[in-house]
Amino acid sequence: MRVLVTGAAGFIGSWVSQKLLARGDEVIGLDNFNSFYDPAVKEQNICDVLDSDRDGRFRLVRADLVHDDDTLEGIFTNPDSRPDVICHLAAWAGVRPSIAKPQTYINENILGTTKLLDLAVAHDIKPFVFASSSSVYGARKEVPFRETDAVDDPVSPYAATKKAGELIGYTYHHLYELGFVALRFFTVYGPRQRPEMAIHLFADKIRRNEPITMFGDGTSSRDYTYIDDIVDGVVASVDYACKGACYEIINLGGSETTTLKALIETIEAALKTKAKINQAPDQPGDVPRTFADVGRAHSLLGYSPQVSVDEGIRRFVEWLQSR
């Protein structure tokens, strides 16, 4: 099977690409290497993917979903690169940055997704996996979060663009019988995590004996999900989307919650170093908690998260120190 993975140089995309290659698939990896964070990090991710590609089944395409129409069209018209399935992980991510640059998020996330859906329809590629986000649940208080919950109150432009992607995906499923699977990721972490994300940022500063900023009183909680579990869910979703003209929204999370204060303590324990903490008010767009019900993922995909937060943080710190 040949899979088009967008965002292939990113955190999740690079690991998904490696997992697909390891099981024998071909991967067309698309990425624009934008400057949202240091492109050198993405270059290293791709080096890791290429190092794992023993049989030459990975092809990297440097292109932008929104602007490089000819390059994208060429992927789909060339019989040597035309994918069997699309795994769309590329996006401008992050709640707080989206508040500062809403137009960028709307252009890149909504327009980019729609262009890719148009290409899928034009070239009769039915299976389509879309990376959504737990941020679509907003600031709801009832837990756990279920796919049947109303998600009509996004509290950031990023969340709104992910909700929009789910909606336009349904439209294309309805009109063109695409097999569309939207995956709501819950706070993914692990090796290659973006450097501005909390776990990476905290661990790096604590090990350097630099102060960290804790927003709020430390009682906010998240469903932190280790990258290996997420990758297993994504790859299972690729196979599921290939089975027929489905439309599914599926949570992928660790299905347990950890407070911000406990997270910092876990990082401290892994580093054997005490954090210097500066407390600050809650940030706009932040939500008090996330917590995934993964029953649907288990039923449809056989998904069962394996890595606890304690173990995941230990693995991440080990990776960080090795770099």
Secondary structure, DSSP 8 states (H G I E B T S, - for coil): -EEEEETTTSHHHHHHHHHHHHTT-EEEEEE---SSS-HHHHHHHHHHHHHH-TTS-EEEEE--TTT-HHHHHHHHHSTTT--SEEEE------HHHHHH-HHHHIIIIIIHHHHHHHHHHHTT--EEEEEEEGGGGTT--SSSB-TTS-----SSHHHHHHHHHHHHHHHHHHHH--EEEEEEE--EESTT--TTSHHHHHHHHHHTT--EEEESSS--EE--EEHHHHHHHHHHHHHHHTTSS-EEEEEES-S--EEHHHHHHHHHHHHT----EEEE---TT--SB--B--HHHHHHH-------HHHHHHHHHHHHHH-
